[in-house]
Amino acid sequence: MEVEALQAIYGQDFTLLESGPYVFTIQIVCPPAKHFAEEAQFVLQVSFTPFYPNELPLLVLRDPKNVSAEEMLQMDQVMQVEAQRNAGSAMIYCVAQRAKEWLEERRAQYEPPKLVEKEPEVRHGTIVTPQSFTKWWSRFLKDHPEKMPQLPIAATTSSGKVPLTGRQMFERDTTMVASDAQFTESTNAPAVDWSLFSAEEEEAEEEEDTGITFDDPPKD
């Protein structure tokens, strides 16, 4: 009688596989839920034992669709507990309904994990000290020798040597000093009228005292 009742309740979702003892399947469908756009399905396969219902039937869940392996395992445990509670009486409808209700409740209570905005990472640079900068600069120049600062190059002669300054020339060649002395002592040297320099000095002093320059035109 129980098998006939199950056939009437589930209609096309009920499939009889064997009849002595009975083996059959029930297709169980859960409708879409708040966060689930598609329905969930699974198959309950029941195998009666020779002493059913005083002896529990063999219950197997298979062919899940939109049902996780964890949910299948938990539903199996729920069904076993329900079967134990109904031992000694017709129990398959209660077992099947209990599994379906459990899955519907789980889907209805499901809340997707909230996305937590990750705070932007603040990068803290290394404090620069004279010692750390010196080490960094040494490594940088070692890796990039072309970046080595170029010191100013002194002027050189055509032979590649740096010319001597005037002072260095006099210090190294004493004959230059003697030649200058000979030039000043030479009778052929042009005579210098030192009185011109004295007159200029006197004019400058007079201009400073009177405020009149000798180049100014006469005033009426």
KEKE-455588 format. One record per atom (N, C-alpha, C): x, y, z; residue in one letter. Coordinates in pm, whole numbers, plus 32768, in hexadecimal, padded with zeros to 4 digits. Layout:
N
XYZA ...
***
This chain:
220
80527F878000M 800080008000M 8057807F8000M 80C5807E8049E 811B80F78050E 815481187FC7E 817F80B47F7CV 81BA80CC7EF9V 815281087E9BV 80D980D57E9CE 8070810D7E48E 8052819E7E6CE 805581BD7EEEA 803C82467F1BA 80AB82A37EEBA 812682757EEFL 819782C67EC0L 818D82E07E2AL 8164827C7DDFQ 8152828F7D4FQ 80EA82FB7D32Q 808082FB7D80A 8016835D7D6BA 804383E97D92A 809483F27DFBI 80C284767E2AI 812784B47DCAI 818C84697DA1Y 81FC84A07D53Y 81EA84937CBBY 818D84447C8FG 816E843A7C00G 81E984157BAEG 820D846C7B4EQ 827D84507AF4Q 830584547B3BQ 830A84907BB2D 838884937BFDD 83A2840F7C45D 834483B27C3FF 8355832E7C7FF 837482C87C12F 83DC82767C2BT 8403820D7BCDT 8417818B7C19T 83CC81247BF5L 83D780A07C34L 844280507BEBL 84A480217C33L 85127FD57BF9L 85007F3E7C0FL 84DA7F177C87E 84C47E897CA7E 844C7E7F7D04E 840F7E087D04S 83957DF87D55S 839D7D897DBBS 84087D457DCFG 840A7CDD7E34G 84937CC07E6DG 84BE7D017ED8P 847E7D747F19P 84897DF17EC4P 843E7E577EE9Y 84347ED07E98Y 84B77F1F7E97Y 84D67F507E1DV 85427FB17E09V 850B801C7DABV 851480987DD2F 84DD81047D80F 852981867D9BF 851181E77D44T 8551826B7D54T 84E682D77D56T 850783447D9AI 84AF83BA7D9EI 850484347D7AI 84D9847B7D11Q 851C84F77CEAQ 84E585687D40Q 853C85AB7D89I 851386177DE2I 8548869B7DAAI 84EE86FD7D9CV 8512877F7D60V 84F187EE7DC2V 855488487DD5C 854188BF7E29C 853C893A7DCEC 84DA89937DDFP 84CC8A077D87P 853D8A6C7D9CP 854D8ACB7D40P 85B28B347D51P 859B8B817DD4P 86058BB47E0AA 85FE8BFF7E88A 86348C8C7E72A 863D8CD67EE0K 86648D637EDAK 86E78D777E91K 874D8D2A7EB7H 87D18D397E7CH 87F28CC87E1BH 878E8C7D7DF1F 87A28C0E7D96F 873E8C197D23F 87708C397CADA 87188C4E7C3AA 86E38BCB7C02A 87288B5B7C1AE 87008ADB7BE3E 86D08A7E7C53E 867C8A217C2DE 864989C07C8FE 86B489577CADE 86A889187D23A 870488AF7D4CA 86BC88287D42A 870787C17D1DQ 86CC873C7D0BQ 872986D17D41Q 86EE86647D6BF 873B85ED7D8EF 86DB85757D8AF 871384FF7D8BV 86C484827D82V 86D784337E02V 866784067E3AL 866883AE7EAEL 864883217E7FL 86A882C87E93Q 8691823B7E6FQ 867781EC7EEFQ 860881A07EEDV 85DD81547F63V 85DB80BF7F41V 861880737F9BS 86167FE07F8BS 85DB7FA4800BS 85677F658000F 85297F258075F 85777EA78099F 85807E8E8119T 85BA7E12814CT 85487DAD8164T 85687D2C8176P 84FE7CC78189P 84A67CE48203P 84DA7D278265F 848D7D3F82DFF 845F7DD182EFF 84617E1C8280Y 84307EA68284Y 839A7EA482A5Y 83627EFD82F8P 83A07F788330P 83E17F6683B8P 83DF7EEB83EEN 84217ED88471N 84B97EE08463N 84E67ECF83EDE 85747EDE83CEE 85837F54836EE 85E27FAB8389L 85F080258337L 8616800382A8L 85DE804F8247P 8603803881BBP 868C8072819DP 86C1804D812AL 8740808480FDL 8720810480B0L 8755817580E0L 873981F880A5L 87BA822F8067L 87B182567FE8V 8827828A7FA0V 87FF83087F54V 884F83707F63L 883C83EB7F17L 889E83EE7EA2L 886D84157E2BR 88C584197DB6R 889384817D52R 88E084937CE8D 88C184EE7C79D 889D857C7CA6D 88F385BB7CF3P 88D386447D1EP 88E286A97CACP 889087117CAFK 889987807C51K 888888017CA0K 88EE88557C9DN 88F088D17CEDN 88EB88B27D82N 892188417DA7V 892A88177E34V 89BB87EE7E4CV 89F888267EB5S 8A8488087ED0S 8A9487807F12S 8B0E874C7F0FA 8B2B86CB7F4FA 8B1586D47FE6A 8B3487478020E 8B1E875980B0E 8A89875480D1E 8A388793807EE 89A787918094E 896E87048086E 89A286B88027M 8976862D8015M 899685DA8091M 8A0A85F080C8L 8A3285A58140L 89D985CA81B7L 89BE864881C9Q 896A86738239Q 88D986438228Q 88A5864381ADM 881E86108196M 8815857B81B4M 887C85318194D 887E84A281B3D 8873848C824AD 88BA84DB8298Q 88B284CF832AQ 882784F2835DQ 87EB855A8321V 876385838347V 87008513832AV 870D84D282B7M 86B284658293M 86C083ED82F1M 873A83CE8317Q 8750835B8370Q 870E837283F8Q 871883ED8428V 86D8840F84A7V 86408404849AV 86078434842CE 8578842E8415E 8548839D8407E 8598834B83C6A 857482BD83B9A 857182788440A 85D282998495Q 85D58260851CQ 85588288856AQ 852D8302855DR 84B6833285A6R 843882EA8578R 843282BF84FAN 83B8828284C3N 83C581EA84B2N 842781AE84F4A 843A811D84E8A 83BB80D48516A 8393806B84C9G 831D801C84EBG 82A1804884A0G 82A980B68454S 823580E68408S 82638118837FS 820581328326A 822A816882A2A 827281ED82B4A 82E881F88278M 833D826C8297M 837482B4821DM 8368827D81A5I 83B082B58133I 838483438114I 8301835E8118Y 82D283E680FBY 830B8449815FY 830A842481DFC 8341847E8247C 83D584968232C 841F842B820CV 84AF843881F6V 84CA8495817EV 8482847F8111A 849884D08099A 8473856280B1A 8403857A80F7Q 83DA86038113Q 843B864A8171Q 847085FC81D2R 84CE86388231R 854C866581E8R 85808617818AA 85F8863C813EA 85DC86B880E8A 856686BC80A8K 8543872F8055K 853687AE80A9K 84F287A6811CE 84E1881B8172E 8567884F81A5E 85BF87F381C7W 8644881D81F8W 868F886E818DW 868C883E8110L 86D4888380A6L 8693890A8087L 860E89118089E 85CB8991806FE 85EA89F780DCE 85EC89CC8158E 860C8A2681C7E 869D8A5A81BBE 86F48A018195R 87818A288187R 87918A908118R 874F8A7D80A9R 87588ADB803AR 87168B61805CR 86A88B5B80AAA 86638BD780CFA 86B58C2A8131A 87018BE98188Q 874E8C2F81EEQ 87D98C5881BDQ 87FC8C2B8147Y 88838C468116Y 88958CDC80F9Y 89048D108124E 892A8D9B8108E 89B68D9A80CCE 89C58DD68056P 8A4B8DD78019P 8AAB8E278070P 8B288E028070P 8B8B8E4C80C1P 8B988EDB8091P 8B9F8F3780F1K 8BAC8FC480CFK 8C3B8FE180A4K 8C429033803EL 8CC5905B800DL 8CFD90C88067L 8D6E90AC80A0V 8DB0910E80F7V 8E16915A80A5V 8E0191DF80A1E 8E5F92318056E 8EE69234809DE 8F4892128052K 8FCF92118089K 9006929D808EK 903592C38103E 906F93498111E 90EF935180BFE 910393C48080P 917D93D2802FP 91F993C38086P 9254937A8052E 92CF9360809DE 932693DD809FE 934E94038115V 93A594778126V 94349446812FV 9480946F80CFR 950B944480CER 956294AA8116R 95AD947C8177H 960694D281C3H 969394C1818DH 96CA952F815EG 975195298127G 97BA951C8195G 983294FF816AT 98A294F281C7T 98D8957D81E9T 98EF95948269I 992996138294I 99B7961E825FI 99D4968D821DV 9A5796A181E0V 9AB396E98242V 9B2596AF8259T 9B8D96EB82ACT 9C0996FD8256T 9C68974F8281P 9CE4975E8230P 9D2896D88216P 9D25967E8279Q 9D6595FC8269Q 9D1C95A78201Q 9C9495A4820CS 9C48955281AES 9C4F958B8120S 9C5296118114F 9C5C964D808FF 9CE3962D8050F 9D4E963080A1T 9DD29611806CT 9DD895838037T 9D9C95258083K 9D9B94998056K 9D4A948B7FD6K 9CD594CF7FD4W 9C8294C77F5BW 9CCA95027EE3W 9D0995747EF6W 9D4E95B87E87W 9DC095627E51W 9E06951C7EABS 9E7394C47E7FS 9E3D94517E2BS 9DCE94157E5AR 9D9193A77E0DR 9D5C93DA7D87R 9D2194517D87F 9CEA94897D0CF 9D5794A07CA4F 9DC794DC7CCDL 9E3494F47C6FL 9E7494737C40L 9E72940C7C95K 9EA9938B7C6CK 9E52934B7C01K 9DCD935A7C10D 9D6F93217BAED 9D6393787B32D 9D7993FB7B42H 9D6A94587AD1H 9DE794B17AC8H 9E55947A7A9BP 9ED094CB7A96P 9EC495437A39P 9E67953B79D7E 9E5995AB797BE 9E1F962679C1E 9DE596167A38K 9DAC96857A83K 9E1396CE7ADAK 9E9196A17AD5M 9EF996DF7B27M 9F0697737B02M 9EFD97CE7B63P 9F09985E7B44P 9F8F987B7B03P 9F8D98CE7A98Q A00798F27A51Q A03F99747A8AQ A0BB996E7ABDL A0FD99E47AF1L A12B9A3B7A7FL A1309AC37A8FP A1609B1A7A21P A1EF9AFB79FDP A2099AF4797DI A28E9AD1794DI A2DE9B527934I A3579B5A796BA A3AA9BD1795BA A3D89BDD78CBA A3F09C5D789EA A41E9C747816A A4A79C357803A A4BE9BF77791T A53C9BB57774T A5779BEC76F4T A5F89BD676E2T A63B9BFD7668T A6259B9375FFT A65A9BAC7588S A6499B4B751BS A68C9AC7753CS A6F09ACB7594S A7349A4F75BAS A6EB9A047628S A67F9A42765CG A63299FF76C4G A65B9A27774FG A6C09A81775EK A6EE9AAC77E1K A6A89B2D780BK A6949B3C788EV A6579BB578C2V A6BE9C2478C4V A6A49C997886P A7099D067883P A71F9D40790EP A7999D787921L A7BC9DB479A1L A7849E4179A9L A7699E6A7A26T A73F9EF37A3BT A7B99F4E7A34T A79F9FD27A2EG A80FA0307A28G A86AA0257AA0G A82EA0187B15R A87FA00D7B8FR A8D59F907B8DR A8969F207B5EQ A8E49EA57B58Q A9589EB07AF5Q A9419EFB7A87M A9AD9F0C7A26M AA219F597A62M AA049FC57AADF AA6EA0127AEDF AAB69FC27B59F AA679F717BA4E AAA59F237C0FE AB019EB77BD8E AADE9E807B63R AB2E9E137B2CR ABA29E447AD4R AB909EBB7A96D ABF89EEE7A3BD AC279F777A6CD AC999F7A7AB6T ACCD9FF77AF0T AD06A0537A86T AD22A01F7A10T AD5AA07579A6T ACF4A0DB7977T AC71A0BD798AM AC0AA11C7961M AC12A19979B7M AC2EA1867A37V AC3CA1F97A90V ACB3A24E7A65V AD20A20C7A45A AD98A2547A1BA AD81A29F7999A AD36A260793BS AD1DA2A178BBS ACC7A31D78CDS AC65A319792BD AC14A3907945D AC68A4017980D ACC6A3D879D7A AD1DA43D7A14A AD76A47F79ACA ADABA42C7951Q ADFFA46178E7Q ADB1A4C2788FQ AD2DA4A37879F ACDCA4F97824F ACC9A5847863F ACB2A58578E9T AC9DA605792BT AD1DA6557934T AD93A60F793BE AE12A6537945E AE4CA67978BDE AE12A6487851S AE49A66077CCS AE3DA6F477A7S AEA4A7287765T AEA3A7B3773AT AE42A7CA76C8T AE20A75A7684N ADC3A7657614N AD32A7667640N AD1AA75576C1A AC92A75276F3A AC54A7DB76E7A ABD9A7EA76C1P AB99A86E76B4P AB94A8B67739P ABAEA93A7734A ABAFA98A77AFA AB21A9A577DBA AB0CA9A6785DV AA88A9BC7897V AA89AA4278DCV AA29AA9878B8D AA1EAB1D78F5D A9C7AB107971D AA02AB0179E4W A9B9AAEB7A60W A96FAB687A8DW A993ABDC7A5AS A94EAC587A82S A8BEAC5A7A54S A8A3AC1079E3L A819AC0979B4L A7BFABC77A1BL A7F3AB5F7A59F A7A5AB187ABFF A78FAB727B38F A7F5ABC87B5BS A7E7AC227BCDS A77DAC8B7BB1S A77DACC07B31A A71AAD267B0DA A68DACED7B14A A67DAC747AE7E A5F8AC367AECE A5C9AC267B7CE A623AC027BD4E A5FFABF17C60E A5D4AC767C9DE A61CACE57C78E A5F9AD687CAEE A570AD957C7DE A553AD7D7BFBE A4D1ADA27BC5E A461AD567C0CE A478ACD87C24A A412AC877C67A A3F7ACBC7CF3A A460ACE57D3CE A44DAD187DC3E A402AD9C7DC0E A422ADF57D5CE A3DFAE777D52E A34DAE657D2FE A32DAE077CD4E A2A1ADEC7CB1E A254ADBD7D2AE A293AD6D7D7BE A250AD377DF3E A233ADA57E56E A28EAE0B7E61D A27AAE777EC2D A214AEDD7E91D A216AF017E0ET A1C0AF6C7DDBT A13FAF387D9FT A13EAEBB7D78G A0C7AE847D36G A0C1AEA97CA5G A12CAEE97C6EI A12FAF127BE2I A194AEBC7B9AI A165AE867B29T A1C2AE377AD9T A1FAAE8E7A6BT A273AE6C7A42F A2B5AEBA79DDF A277AEA57952F A229AE417945D A1E8AE2778C3D A164AE7178B6D A12EAEAF7929D A0ADAEF37923D A0BAAF7378D2D A057AF96787DP A05DB0167833P A048B08B7891P A07DB0FD7872P A06FB17378CBP 9FDEB1A178CFP 9FB3B1C97945K 9F2AB1F97957K 9F28B292794CK 9EB7B2C67914D 9EA8B3587905D 9E8BB395798CD 
***
